[in-house]
Amino acid sequence: MHEMSLCEGVLQILEDHAAKQGFTRVRTVWLEIGQLAGVEVEAMRFCFDAVTKDTLADGAALEIIELPGQTWCLQCSKQVAVTQRFDACPHCGGFQLQVTGGEELRIKELEVD
């Protein structure tokens, strides 16, 4: 389950920013996660609670903003939305899609004390 290591990375970022900016508690974390990032949202929620136990983010709310998968179809030259990798183009049925968005995993916003 790589979501555990992802949450450990998020916690490390929170701790680094707390040291630099002087906050001592994280109340809410907003994460942007793309549909094509290969992240299980429910596993991420579970791991976040486990990883942040007894840290500055203990009990923090995790708000997840899911971003759609976006691709460029090389066959019909259109920007198309997909829900998973290797989907066919909904316009032409082609499989030559170049991912242009939806692979993100980033901290968008924090609420801190």
N, C-alpha and C positions, 0 to 999 in steps of 0.2 A: 504494500500500500504506500505509494509515493506521496500521498496527501499528507502523511505524517511529516516527512522531510520538508514538504512545502510549508506546512504550518510552523515548523521549526525555523525556517528561513524568514517567515513573516515575523515571528517573535523576535528574532535577532535584529531585524530592521526596526521594530518598535523599541527595543532596548537601546539601540544605537541612537535613535532620534530622541529618546528620553534623556540620555546622557548629554546630548548636544543642546536640547531645547529646554531642559529643566522640568519636564512634567514627571509626575510620579505615579499616575494611574491612567489607564486606558479604559474608557467607558464603552466606546463603539468603534468598530473597524468596518469600513466599507471596502469590499474587494470587488474588482471587476474580473470576471472569469469568462473567457470566450468559450463558445460551444465546441470549438475545435482544439481546445487546450489539453484535452485528455485528462480532465479533472472531474472526479465524481463529487458533485456538490454536497451530497449528504455525508459522504466520507470526510470531506473537508470540514464540515460543521462538527462532526464527532471528534476529529483529530484536533481541531482548534481548541475545543473545551479541554481535552486531555493535555495538550502541550502547554496551555496557558495557566494551568493549575498552579497556585502558589507563586505567580509572577505578577508583574505590574498590570497584566491584562486578565488576571483571574476574574471570572464573572463577566467579562466584556461581551457585549452583543456583537455578533458577526452578521453583517448585512451583505448579502451577495447580489451583485448586479450581473446578470447573465447577458453577455453580448452575443449577437448572432454571428454565425459563420458567414463570411463573405468570400466570394471567389470571382475571378474573371474567366469567362468561357472563351477559350482560344478559337473555338469553331464558329460561334455565332457573335462573338465580340460584344458580349453583354455582361454587366455586373449582376451576379445572381446570388441569392441566399441559399445556403445548405445547412443541414442540421448535423451532418457527420462527414468525415473524409470519405472520398471515393463515391459520393453521391453523383448521380447523373445530372446534367444541366436540365432544369425544368422546362427550358424553352426548346432546345434542339435534341436533347437526349445524349449529347456527347459527354465524354469522360475526360476531356482535356481541360481541366479546371485548375487555375492557379489561385492559391489561397491569398487573399488580400486583407483579411481581418477575421477575428474570432479566435486567435491563438493567444490572446492576452491573459496574463495573470498579474494584476498589479493592485497595490493599495491606492485607492482613490481618495479616501478621506479618513480622518480620525477625529474622535471626540475624546478629549483628554482633560485631566485635572492637574 
